[in-house]
Amino acid sequence: MAETPLQMTVRLRAKIERRKSYARKWSDAYEGKRPLLFASPEFNAQAGELFKDFSDNWCATVPDATVERLMPIGFRLEDGAIDHAAGKAWRKSECDVEVGLALLEALITGRSYALVWKPDGINTEITFEHAANAVVEYVPGRRRLRSAGLKTWRDGTWEFATLFTPDMVYRWQRKGRSEVWTGRTVGLPRGEPSHIKNPLGAVPLVELPNRSRLHASPRSELVTVLPLQDAVNTLWAQLLTASDDLALPARAVLGTDRPVREIVDPESGEVVGEEDEPLNRFRSDRLLWLEKDTARIAEFTAADLGNYLRVIDAAVEHIASQTRTPATYLTGQLTNVSADALAASEAGLVAKVTERQRHFGAALREVMRLEALAAGEPARAESLAIGSVVWRDPQFRSDSQYSDALVKLKSIGVPDEALWERIPGVTPDEIDRWKRMRDDQATAVLGSNVAALFGEKPDQAEPDQGDQDEPADNAA
């Protein structure tokens, strides 16, 4: 028996709930919210909640180092031309800002989502959704063909869910934790049906997966980082605890009695006993009387806390190696390093970012294909589907390095437009502006309009009166 839309909504909603704990785990790790693990029960009993909010958080550095190099700046059609309509729609929905958040969430939790829709029925809007609020289902045996998508959210006491299928859009609501979903009426214009026909003819919800595999779910970038992160936190806690008692030399007094003081009865004034003298006063005054000739001072050397630091440094190096994050991001040490050495140290990160560009780029092409369908341009949609995403160069170079490379490429006949595209941060709109400026200059030269290029020619100065020839009758 075929599954009804309501049954599919309930099933996909349960799938979102199961994934929430997974997403929350990695989100908390990114924020540095981790319990103290790998410590003995005795240490935990003594430390209590002293290190509850402590974290030497490397889980934020690894995805941040990747996402800062993932910057889409344009979209190409099948013939390689820049799609300016896609760029305009991209900026109109503020995707140039929001996409960074979506890619960061995908790196942290393993996936995020993009939704292409017309909330008012007129203007197309592209929004990005967290993994705790959306899910996409695929046709069995077809990893890329979407069969349905569900988006959920809360507003006060109401919970809403929208089920997208290629043919229909089903909008539901329920109050509180009620198990009964009904057709949505809250927030919709009077008389508008809760279930409507899908004008796109495709599921408008697109998954942005990270590190997908053929037979496994998308993974978080923090899978390999978290165990080492927990170890680093525990080592720091033990180091700080040891530094409180063992970082300084410990001294012992031998061959004499423990200092005591007499207990005097306040009424009679007689000595009724004795008690140990508190040692805190001797510590603060840094003074101690030794009354016996046999008394002597012994000393225990301070603990070598560098052993902890060496293990922490080794763990950080493992994080750098396993995540292909340059050591300069993690250690912050950069002394007398040449440009070539720095580029070599970032080769792993650049390769990782380039790989992510391919996977995320496929999802972003599908997003812009849906945008073209929503705009009523199926031909442009098909061209975008087999086009490409223009990314910013993932490798950071100095201006002199870029200039030198561009000059060399120019010398072998690479066109100006291709060279401009290789300049980091230059958008297709800026390149078009440069083309117009170049064409205007060429037009001015061909039209002999030199003034348009260099300004008006200055007026000829009047000759100096002192330089005029004297009258002939005054000549000798």
JOGI-V612532 format. One record per pair of residues at least 12 apart in sequence whose C-alpha atoms are under 7 Angstrom apart, sorted by the first residue. I is the first residue (numbers start at 0). J is the second residue. Records with the same first field share a line. If there is no record, write none. Layout:
I: J + J
This chain:
8: 162
11: 149
15: 131 + 132 + 133 + 134
18: 131
19: 131
22: 108 + 130 + 131
25: 107 + 108
26: 107 + 108
28: 58
29: 58 + 59
30: 59
31: 54 + 56
34: 51
35: 229 + 232 + 233
36: 229 + 233
37: 230 + 233
38: 233
50: 236
54: 232
55: 232
57: 228
58: 221 + 224
61: 324
62: 103 + 106 + 107 + 220
65: 352
66: 99 + 102 + 103
68: 352 + 393
69: 352 + 393
70: 390 + 391
71: 388 + 389 + 390 + 391
72: 389 + 390 + 391 + 426
73: 86 + 388 + 389 + 427
74: 86 + 387 + 388 + 389
75: 383 + 386 + 387 + 388
76: 382 + 383 + 386 + 387
77: 382 + 383 + 385 + 386
85: 367
92: 124 + 125
101: 127
105: 207 + 208 + 209
106: 209 + 219 + 220
107: 219 + 220 + 221
108: 219
109: 208 + 209 + 217 + 218 + 219
110: 130 + 206 + 207 + 208 + 209 + 217
111: 128 + 129 + 130 + 206 + 207 + 208
112: 127 + 128 + 129 + 130 + 133 + 204 + 205 + 206 + 207
113: 125 + 126 + 127 + 128 + 204 + 205 + 206
114: 126 + 127 + 203 + 204 + 205
115: 203 + 204 + 366 + 369 + 370
116: 203
123: 373
132: 150 + 151 + 152
133: 149 + 150 + 151
134: 148 + 149 + 150
135: 147 + 148 + 149 + 204 + 206
136: 148
145: 202
146: 164 + 202
147: 163 + 164 + 202
148: 162 + 163 + 164 + 202 + 204
149: 161 + 162 + 163
150: 162
156: 174 + 175
157: 172 + 173 + 174 + 175
158: 172 + 173 + 174 + 175
159: 171 + 172 + 173
160: 172
163: 202
164: 201 + 202
165: 197 + 200 + 201 + 202
166: 196 + 197 + 200
167: 195 + 196 + 197
168: 194 + 195 + 196 + 197
169: 193 + 194 + 195
170: 182 + 183 + 193 + 194
171: 183
199: 372 + 373
203: 369
205: 362 + 366
206: 362
207: 359 + 362
224: 318
227: 314
231: 311 + 314
234: 307 + 311
238: 304 + 307
245: 301 + 302
246: 301 + 302
247: 301
248: 298 + 299 + 300 + 301
249: 298 + 299 + 300 + 301
250: 296 + 297 + 298 + 299
251: 296 + 297 + 298
252: 294 + 295 + 296 + 297
253: 294 + 295 + 296
254: 293 + 294 + 295
255: 291 + 293 + 294
258: 275 + 276
259: 273 + 274 + 275 + 276
260: 273 + 274 + 275 + 276
261: 273 + 274
262: 274
323: 347 + 348
324: 348
325: 344 + 345 + 348
349: 393 + 394
352: 393
360: 388
364: 383 + 384 + 387 + 388
365: 384
368: 380 + 381 + 383 + 384
391: 423 + 424
392: 423
405: 418
440: 452
